[in-house]
Amino acid sequence: MLNADFASLPRNERGDILNLSDVFLDLTDAQIDRLSDDDWTRVQEYQEEIEIMKADFLEHEMPLYDRPTLDTSNPTN
């Protein structure tokens, strides 16, 4: 996200970004470091949740795609 866009994000009276969950993926590491303590913690939680969802997907969904297909053209299989 461009710094001008980051600076123009709607914020509450404490300076926390409104709707942070909608934009956190677009933030640079430098912008994340400039967040308020509350926003920084929320971004860390969002990132952790994504890692958990990715691990869950790989554990439970990917095996479905990795299964060998049956070769029905050879009746001895």
MOPAC internal coordinates of N, CA, C and O (Angstrom, degrees):
PM7 1SCF
backbone

  N    0.0000 0     0.00 0     0.00 0    0    0    0
  C    1.4436 1     0.00 0     0.00 0    1    0    0
  C    1.5322 1   107.83 1     0.00 0    2    1    0
  O    1.2310 1   121.43 1   -40.79 1    3    2    1
  N    1.2944 1   114.88 1   139.21 1    3    2    1
  C    1.4624 1   119.38 1   177.27 1    5    3    2
  C    1.5222 1   109.53 1   -67.74 1    6    5    3
  O    1.2310 1   120.75 1   -32.48 1    7    6    5
  N    1.3369 1   116.18 1   147.52 1    7    6    5
  C    1.4606 1   120.07 1  -179.36 1    9    7    6
  C    1.5231 1   111.96 1   -60.86 1   10    9    7
  O    1.2310 1   120.11 1   146.23 1   11   10    9
  N    1.3231 1   117.39 1   -33.77 1   11   10    9
  C    1.4740 1   120.07 1   177.84 1   13   11   10
  C    1.5279 1   110.33 1   -64.74 1   14   13   11
  O    1.2310 1   120.51 1   140.33 1   15   14   13
  N    1.3360 1   116.64 1   -39.67 1   15   14   13
  C    1.4635 1   120.10 1   177.50 1   17   15   14
  C    1.5227 1   110.66 1   -67.48 1   18   17   15
  O    1.2310 1   120.75 1   139.72 1   19   18   17
  N    1.3295 1   116.17 1   -40.28 1   19   18   17
  C    1.4620 1   121.00 1   177.84 1   21   19   18
  C    1.5268 1   110.26 1   -60.47 1   22   21   19
  O    1.2310 1   120.52 1   134.90 1   23   22   21
  N    1.3037 1   116.61 1   -45.10 1   23   22   21
  C    1.4700 1   120.97 1  -178.91 1   25   23   22
  C    1.5208 1   112.27 1   -66.27 1   26   25   23
  O    1.2310 1   120.40 1   153.02 1   27   26   25
  N    1.3218 1   116.84 1   -26.98 1   27   26   25
  C    1.4678 1   119.41 1  -177.00 1   29   27   26
  C    1.5285 1   113.47 1   -92.97 1   30   29   27
  O    1.2310 1   119.81 1  -177.56 1   31   30   29
  N    1.3255 1   117.96 1     2.44 1   31   30   29
  C    1.4631 1   119.45 1   178.38 1   33   31   30
  C    1.5316 1   109.85 1   -61.89 1   34   33   31
  O    1.2310 1   120.05 1   -41.70 1   35   34   33
  N    1.3241 1   117.50 1   138.30 1   35   34   33
  C    1.4717 1   120.44 1   178.23 1   37   35   34
  C    1.5312 1   110.53 1   -62.57 1   38   37   35
  O    1.2310 1   121.35 1   -44.88 1   39   38   37
  N    1.3183 1   115.02 1   135.12 1   39   38   37
  C    1.4649 1   121.34 1  -177.75 1   41   39   38
  C    1.5251 1   110.01 1  -132.32 1   42   41   39
  O    1.2310 1   121.62 1   -22.37 1   43   42   41
  N    1.3288 1   114.51 1   157.63 1   43   42   41
  C    1.4592 1   119.23 1   175.66 1   45   43   42
  C    1.5321 1   109.78 1   -85.08 1   46   45   43
  O    1.2310 1   120.72 1     3.25 1   47   46   45
  N    1.3107 1   116.24 1  -176.75 1   47   46   45
  C    1.4630 1   120.30 1  -176.04 1   49   47   46
  C    1.5272 1   113.41 1   -64.75 1   50   49   47
  O    1.2310 1   119.80 1   159.21 1   51   50   49
  N    1.3363 1   117.99 1   -20.79 1   51   50   49
  C    1.4703 1   121.59 1   177.21 1   53   51   50
  C    1.5213 1   112.11 1   -89.12 1   54   53   51
  O    1.2310 1   120.18 1   175.30 1   55   54   53
  N    1.3341 1   117.26 1    -4.70 1   55   54   53
  C    1.4549 1   121.16 1   179.88 1   57   55   54
  C    1.5186 1   114.39 1    93.16 1   58   57   55
  O    1.2310 1   120.39 1  -177.46 1   59   58   57
  N    1.3405 1   116.86 1     2.54 1   59   58   57
  C    1.4654 1   120.24 1   177.82 1   61   59   58
  C    1.5226 1   109.44 1   -74.96 1   62   61   59
  O    1.2310 1   120.59 1   -39.22 1   63   62   61
  N    1.3171 1   116.48 1   140.78 1   63   62   61
  C    1.4623 1   122.24 1  -179.24 1   65   63   62
  C    1.5186 1   109.98 1   -72.01 1   66   65   63
  O    1.2310 1   120.73 1   -50.74 1   67   66   65
  N    1.3127 1   116.20 1   129.26 1   67   66   65
  C    1.4621 1   121.29 1   174.15 1   69   67   66
  C    1.5276 1   107.95 1   -76.21 1   70   69   67
  O    1.2310 1   120.29 1   -37.36 1   71   70   69
  N    1.3016 1   117.05 1   142.64 1   71   70   69
  C    1.4669 1   122.32 1   178.95 1   73   71   70
  C    1.5334 1   112.20 1    56.95 1   74   73   71
  O    1.2310 1   120.68 1  -137.82 1   75   74   73
  N    1.3080 1   116.30 1    42.18 1   75   74   73
  C    1.4573 1   121.39 1  -179.75 1   77   75   74
  C    1.5310 1   111.44 1   -57.66 1   78   77   75
  O    1.2310 1   120.57 1   145.91 1   79   78   77
  N    1.3166 1   116.51 1   -34.09 1   79   78   77
  C    1.4720 1   119.38 1  -178.82 1   81   79   78
  C    1.5231 1   112.34 1   -62.55 1   82   81   79
  O    1.2310 1   120.27 1   157.76 1   83   82   81
  N    1.3279 1   117.10 1   -22.24 1   83   82   81
  C    1.4627 1   120.83 1   179.63 1   85   83   82
  C    1.5301 1   112.97 1   -80.28 1   86   85   83
  O    1.2310 1   120.18 1   159.91 1   87   86   85
  N    1.3313 1   117.27 1   -20.09 1   87   86   85
  C    1.4676 1   119.41 1  -172.38 1   89   87   86
  C    1.5225 1   114.54 1  -123.84 1   90   89   87
  O    1.2310 1   119.60 1   172.97 1   91   90   89
  N    1.3279 1   118.36 1    -7.03 1   91   90   89
  C    1.4655 1   118.91 1  -171.30 1   93   91   90
  C    1.5202 1   113.09 1   -61.22 1   94   93   91
  O    1.2310 1   119.58 1   150.91 1   95   94   93
  N    1.3243 1   118.41 1   -29.09 1   95   94   93
  C    1.4633 1   119.97 1   179.53 1   97   95   94
  C    1.5230 1   112.78 1   -69.09 1   98   97   95
  O    1.2310 1   120.53 1   159.77 1   99   98   97
  N    1.3219 1   116.59 1   -20.23 1   99   98   97
  C    1.4623 1   121.59 1  -178.85 1  101   99   98
  C    1.5258 1   113.24 1   -90.52 1  102  101   99
  O    1.2310 1   120.11 1   171.42 1  103  102  101
  N    1.3243 1   117.39 1    -8.58 1  103  102  101
  C    1.4635 1   120.80 1  -176.78 1  105  103  102
  C    1.5240 1   111.27 1   -75.92 1  106  105  103
  O    1.2310 1   121.03 1   -37.88 1  107  106  105
  N    1.3096 1   115.63 1   142.12 1  107  106  105
  C    1.4646 1   120.08 1   174.34 1  109  107  106
  C    1.5261 1   108.33 1   -81.83 1  110  109  107
  O    1.2310 1   120.50 1   -14.49 1  111  110  109
  N    1.3259 1   116.66 1   165.51 1  111  110  109
  C    1.4592 1   120.47 1   177.54 1  113  111  110
  C    1.5302 1   110.71 1   -59.95 1  114  113  111
  O    1.2310 1   120.17 1   140.46 1  115  114  113
  N    1.3248 1   117.27 1   -39.54 1  115  114  113
  C    1.4648 1   120.88 1   179.35 1  117  115  114
  C    1.5264 1   110.56 1   -63.88 1  118  117  115
  O    1.2310 1   120.04 1   141.00 1  119  118  117
  N    1.3255 1   117.54 1   -39.00 1  119  118  117
  C    1.4602 1   120.62 1   178.70 1  121  119  118
  C    1.5194 1   110.86 1   -68.41 1  122  121  119
  O    1.2310 1   120.23 1   140.40 1  123  122  121
  N    1.3141 1   117.17 1   -39.60 1  123  122  121
  C    1.4624 1   121.05 1   177.18 1  125  123  122
  C    1.5234 1   109.52 1   -60.46 1  126  125  123
  O    1.2310 1   120.26 1   139.27 1  127  126  125
  N    1.3196 1   117.12 1   -40.73 1  127  126  125
  C    1.4665 1   120.79 1   179.14 1  129  127  126
  C    1.5278 1   112.25 1   -64.90 1  130  129  127
  O    1.2310 1   119.64 1   158.07 1  131  130  129
  N    1.3284 1   118.30 1   -21.93 1  131  130  129
  C    1.4644 1   122.31 1  -179.72 1  133  131  130
  C    1.5286 1   112.70 1   -90.69 1  134  133  131
  O    1.2310 1   119.91 1   177.14 1  135  134  133
  N    1.3188 1   117.77 1    -2.86 1  135  134  133
  C    1.4576 1   121.01 1  -178.50 1  137  135  134
  C    1.5269 1   111.03 1   -69.36 1  138  137  135
  O    1.2310 1   121.20 1   -21.21 1  139  138  137
  N    1.3212 1   115.30 1   158.79 1  139  138  137
  C    1.4680 1   120.04 1   172.09 1  141  139  138
  C    1.5283 1   107.76 1   -64.04 1  142  141  139
  O    1.2310 1   120.78 1   -16.99 1  143  142  141
  N    1.3231 1   116.11 1   163.01 1  143  142  141
  C    1.4696 1   119.83 1   179.55 1  145  143  142
  C    1.5220 1   111.47 1   -56.86 1  146  145  143
  O    1.2310 1   120.08 1   138.07 1  147  146  145
  N    1.3366 1   117.45 1   -41.93 1  147  146  145
  C    1.4640 1   121.02 1  -179.93 1  149  147  146
  C    1.5252 1   111.38 1   -64.12 1  150  149  147
  O    1.2310 1   120.55 1   133.33 1  151  150  149
  N    1.3273 1   116.55 1   -46.67 1  151  150  149
  C    1.4673 1   119.86 1   179.89 1  153  151  150
  C    1.5210 1   111.08 1   -66.03 1  154  153  151
  O    1.2310 1   120.00 1   139.66 1  155  154  153
  N    1.3282 1   117.60 1   -40.34 1  155  154  153
  C    1.4616 1   120.85 1   179.53 1  157  155  154
  C    1.5274 1   109.58 1   -60.18 1  158  157  155
  O    1.2310 1   120.49 1   135.80 1  159  158  157
  N    1.3322 1   116.66 1   -44.20 1  159  158  157
  C    1.4597 1   121.20 1   179.02 1  161  159  158
  C    1.5233 1   110.82 1   -63.12 1  162  161  159
  O    1.2310 1   120.24 1   138.18 1  163  162  161
  N    1.3204 1   117.15 1   -41.82 1  163  162  161
  C    1.4729 1   120.25 1   179.22 1  165  163  162
  C    1.5229 1   110.86 1   -63.51 1  166  165  163
  O    1.2310 1   119.88 1   138.53 1  167  166  165
  N    1.3278 1   117.83 1   -41.47 1  167  166  165
  C    1.4709 1   120.46 1   178.24 1  169  167  166
  C    1.5240 1   110.01 1   -62.25 1  170  169  167
  O    1.2310 1   120.08 1   137.95 1  171  170  169
  N    1.3256 1   117.45 1   -42.05 1  171  170  169
  C    1.4619 1   120.31 1   178.36 1  173  171  170
  C    1.5320 1   110.32 1   -61.22 1  174  173  171
  O    1.2310 1   120.40 1   139.48 1  175  174  173
  N    1.3245 1   116.85 1   -40.52 1  175  174  173
  C    1.4682 1   120.80 1   178.39 1  177  175  174
  C    1.5243 1   111.06 1   -66.48 1  178  177  175
  O    1.2310 1   120.05 1   138.64 1  179  178  177
  N    1.3277 1   117.51 1   -41.36 1  179  178  177
  C    1.4692 1   120.53 1   177.77 1  181  179  178
  C    1.5309 1   109.98 1   -62.16 1  182  181  179
  O    1.2310 1   120.35 1   135.14 1  183  182  181
  N    1.3294 1   116.93 1   -44.86 1  183  182  181
  C    1.4564 1   120.66 1  -179.00 1  185  183  182
  C    1.5265 1   111.02 1   -64.48 1  186  185  183
  O    1.2310 1   120.66 1   140.55 1  187  186  185
  N    1.3269 1   116.34 1   -39.45 1  187  186  185
  C    1.4629 1   120.42 1   177.53 1  189  187  186
  C    1.5285 1   110.58 1   -63.90 1  190  189  187
  O    1.2310 1   120.43 1   137.83 1  191  190  189
  N    1.3179 1   116.78 1   -42.17 1  191  190  189
  C    1.4669 1   120.97 1   178.77 1  193  191  190
  C    1.5258 1   111.21 1   -61.89 1  194  193  191
  O    1.2310 1   120.12 1   140.60 1  195  194  193
  N    1.3061 1   117.38 1   -39.40 1  195  194  193
  C    1.4644 1   120.72 1   177.16 1  197  195  194
  C    1.5194 1   110.39 1   -63.37 1  198  197  195
  O    1.2310 1   120.13 1   137.61 1  199  198  197
  N    1.3252 1   117.37 1   -42.39 1  199  198  197
  C    1.4680 1   120.43 1   178.52 1  201  199  198
  C    1.5213 1   111.07 1   -62.69 1  202  201  199
  O    1.2310 1   120.18 1   140.76 1  203  202  201
  N    1.3243 1   117.27 1   -39.24 1  203  202  201
  C    1.4639 1   121.46 1   177.76 1  205  203  202
  C    1.5280 1   110.01 1   -64.97 1  206  205  203
  O    1.2310 1   120.41 1   136.31 1  207  206  205
  N    1.3320 1   116.83 1   -43.69 1  207  206  205
  C    1.4674 1   120.06 1   179.51 1  209  207  206
  C    1.5255 1   110.97 1   -64.88 1  210  209  207
  O    1.2310 1   120.10 1   141.08 1  211  210  209
  N    1.3309 1   117.41 1   -38.92 1  211  210  209
  C    1.4680 1   120.12 1   178.32 1  213  211  210
  C    1.5208 1   110.48 1   -64.40 1  214  213  211
  O    1.2310 1   120.31 1   135.82 1  215  214  213
  N    1.3290 1   117.01 1   -44.18 1  215  214  213
  C    1.4593 1   120.47 1   179.49 1  217  215  214
  C    1.5237 1   110.65 1   -63.77 1  218  217  215
  O    1.2310 1   120.59 1   138.94 1  219  218  217
  N    1.3339 1   116.48 1   -41.06 1  219  218  217
  C    1.4573 1   120.75 1   178.40 1  221  219  218
  C    1.5227 1   110.86 1   -63.12 1  222  221  219
  O    1.2310 1   120.67 1   137.36 1  223  222  221
  N    1.3217 1   116.32 1   -42.64 1  223  222  221
  C    1.4617 1   120.31 1   178.06 1  225  223  222
  C    1.5260 1   110.65 1   -61.64 1  226  225  223
  O    1.2310 1   120.78 1   133.15 1  227  226  225
  N    1.3178 1   116.12 1   -46.85 1  227  226  225
  C    1.4682 1   119.23 1  -178.48 1  229  227  226
  C    1.5166 1   111.32 1   -63.95 1  230  229  227
  O    1.2310 1   120.28 1   143.95 1  231  230  229
  N    1.3262 1   117.07 1   -36.05 1  231  230  229
  C    1.4566 1   120.71 1  -178.57 1  233  231  230
  C    1.5266 1   112.65 1   -74.10 1  234  233  231
  O    1.2310 1   120.47 1   139.50 1  235  234  233
  N    1.3275 1   116.72 1   -40.50 1  235  234  233
  C    1.4591 1   120.21 1  -171.87 1  237  235  234
  C    1.5197 1   115.26 1  -104.47 1  238  237  235
  O    1.2310 1   119.31 1   151.51 1  239  238  237
  N    1.2938 1   118.91 1   -28.49 1  239  238  237
  C    1.4581 1   121.15 1  -175.25 1  241  239  238
  C    1.5254 1   113.25 1  -100.65 1  242  241  239
  O    1.2310 1   120.49 1   138.68 1  243  242  241
  N    1.3000 1   116.67 1   -41.32 1  243  242  241
  C    1.4605 1   119.46 1  -176.42 1  245  243  242
  C    1.5305 1   113.08 1   -61.21 1  246  245  243
  O    1.2310 1   118.67 1   143.49 1  247  246  245
  N    1.3266 1   120.13 1   -36.51 1  247  246  245
  C    1.4686 1   117.72 1   178.73 1  249  247  246
  C    1.5237 1   113.36 1   -56.07 1  250  249  247
  O    1.2310 1   119.95 1   152.40 1  251  250  249
  N    1.3152 1   117.71 1   -27.60 1  251  250  249
  C    1.4565 1   120.32 1   177.79 1  253  251  250
  C    1.5224 1   111.11 1   -63.66 1  254  253  251
  O    1.2310 1   120.64 1   146.66 1  255  254  253
  N    1.3235 1   116.38 1   -33.34 1  255  254  253
  C    1.4556 1   120.99 1  -178.70 1  257  255  254
  C    1.5226 1   112.30 1   -85.54 1  258  257  255
  O    1.2310 1   120.72 1   161.60 1  259  258  257
  N    1.3110 1   116.23 1   -18.40 1  259  258  257
  C    1.4579 1   120.06 1  -177.64 1  261  259  258
  C    1.5263 1   112.90 1   -91.82 1  262  261  259
  O    1.2310 1   120.10 1   176.11 1  263  262  261
  N    1.3177 1   117.42 1    -3.89 1  263  262  261
  C    1.4568 1   120.01 1  -178.69 1  265  263  262
  C    1.5225 1   110.24 1   -66.96 1  266  265  263
  O    1.2310 1   120.61 1   -41.74 1  267  266  265
  N    1.3258 1   116.44 1   138.26 1  267  266  265
  C    1.4688 1   118.21 1   177.26 1  269  267  266
  C    1.5235 1   110.02 1   -68.31 1  270  269  267
  O    1.2310 1   120.97 1   -33.02 1  271  270  269
  N    1.2948 1   115.75 1   146.98 1  271  270  269
  C    1.4624 1   119.82 1   177.65 1  273  271  270
  C    1.5238 1   108.44 1   -87.22 1  274  273  271
  O    1.2310 1   120.95 1   -32.56 1  275  274  273
  N    1.3050 1   115.78 1   147.44 1  275  274  273
  C    1.4601 1   120.59 1   178.19 1  277  275  274
  C    1.5195 1   109.60 1   -78.14 1  278  277  275
  O    1.2310 1   121.22 1   -44.03 1  279  278  277
  N    1.2961 1   115.27 1   135.97 1  279  278  277
  C    1.4538 1   120.63 1   176.73 1  281  279  278
  C    1.5264 1   106.95 1   -90.93 1  282  281  279
  O    1.2310 1   120.32 1   -81.61 1  283  282  281
  N    1.3175 1   116.98 1    98.39 1  283  282  281
  C    1.4585 1   121.27 1  -178.00 1  285  283  282
  C    1.5229 1   112.70 1   -82.23 1  286  285  283
  O    1.2310 1   120.38 1   175.57 1  287  286  285
  N    1.3258 1   116.88 1    -4.43 1  287  286  285
  C    1.4637 1   118.71 1  -179.64 1  289  287  286
  C    1.5204 1   111.55 1   -79.77 1  290  289  287
  O    1.2310 1   119.69 1   165.17 1  291  290  289
  N    1.3152 1   118.19 1   -14.83 1  291  290  289
  C    1.4565 1   122.02 1  -179.77 1  293  291  290
  C    1.5213 1   107.73 1  -116.15 1  294  293  291
  O    1.2310 1   118.99 1   -74.07 1  295  294  293
  N    1.3557 1   119.53 1   105.93 1  295  294  293
  C    1.4599 1   122.26 1  -175.28 1  297  295  294
  C    1.5284 1   114.03 1   -67.33 1  298  297  295
  O    1.2310 1   119.01 1   170.28 1  299  298  297
  N    1.3158 1   119.50 1    -9.72 1  299  298  297
  C    1.4671 1   120.22 1  -179.36 1  301  299  298
  C    1.5286 1   111.86 1   -84.08 1  302  301  299
  O    1.2310 1   119.76 1   174.42 1  303  302  301
  N    1.3183 1   118.05 1    -5.58 1  303  302  301
  C    1.4861 1   120.35 1   178.89 1  305  303  302
  C    1.4775 1   111.03 1   -76.62 1  306  305  303
  O    1.2310 1   120.10 1   180.00 1  307  306  305

